[in-house]
C-alpha cells in the first residue's frame, strides 16, 4: 500500500470535504435511507430489522408453541384468554454494515470534464495538479456520499481502495471520525500511474476484503468495470456465495460513452497497454458496438446475481441520480416486504 503524505510536522494534510460533497448534494441526500435488500445481521443497535427473533424491546408476532420451544417465551396472557400456548417473537434492531470498494486502477485516471466545473466550488485543479475531473474523482465523491448517508443513519461503514489488490482499507465503524478517515484515505491513495503494468483485479480485491468480514454486509462497488465479464461474474459470485448484498456503480466518462474524437492521435493505455495511433472516426462504430455490449454485459451479470446496478457519468451531478437510486431501492425493498 502507498504511504499517506504528511505535513512537515508529521501530521496528515487537511482534506477539503467540499470537494467530495457539494452542499446541494448533501441537502438532497440527507433525507434518504440507504438499506440493503436483505436484512443484515449487525453488532449494535440501529434502525434496520433483523430476521433473527429473540428477546428485545419490540414485539413482532405470536406463533403456536411447538414441543422443544423455550418456555420463557410463552405468552401467558394469550394462554389465559384462549387456553392455547403461543410464543412471543420479537424483532431485534441491528446495524447495516456498508463496505465501499473504490477502484483506483489506471483506467480510472481518465477524465474529460474540467475539474473546476465538476467540483462546483471553484477549485480549478486537483491536489496533484490535474485540471480534469477523472472517473476516480467521481467515484471518491460517490463513496464519500454513501459513507455520509450511512453514518447519518448511525450505521457502520468501511472502505477498501483497490487496483490489482487492496491498496488501502478503513475498518468499519460508526464513530464520529470515520467519515473524515474515509475522505482522507480517498485523498491520499490516488490512482495507479499510467505506466504501471498492474491491471484491475476485482476478484482478488473482493477476496482480500472478504477475509476480514464475518457478518453479512452491503457492498458498494465503484469502478468503470473495464475488465473481462468473466472476472465480473466471478467477483460478484464470491459476494453472492457469502450471502452479501451488493450495489454496482459503473462510473464512466462521457467521451468514453460517445467516442466523439475526430483527430488521429496516439491512444495511450492506462494500465500498461502500448500506445496506438488510430483514426477514431474509422473505429467509432465498431468501438461503440463493443463498448455498449460490455456495458450491457456488466448490467446483466449484476442483475442475474440479484444485485443492483447503477451507471453514472462523470459529467452529471451526483445528487439527483444518487437520490433517485436510493429512493428507488427503498421502494423496491418496501414492495418486497409487503409482497
Buried (B, 14 or more C-beta within 10 A) or exposed (E): EEEEEEEEEEEEEEBEBEBBBBEEBBEBBEEBBBBBBBBBBBEEEBEBBBEEBEEBEEEEEEEEBEEEEEEEBBBEEBEEEEEEBBBBBBBBBBBBBBBBBBBBBBBBBBBBBEBBEBBBEEBEEBBEEBEBBBBBBBBBBBBBBBBBBBBBBBBBBBBBBBBBEBBBBBEBBBEEEBBEBBBBBBBBBBBBEBEBEBBBBBBBBBBBBBEEBEBBBBBBBBBBBBBEBEBBBBBBBBBBEEEBBBBBBBBBBBBBBEBEBEEEEEBEBBBEBEEEEBEBEEBBEEBEEEBEEBBEBBBEBBEEBEBBBBBBBBBBBBBEBBBEBBEEBBEEBEEEEEE
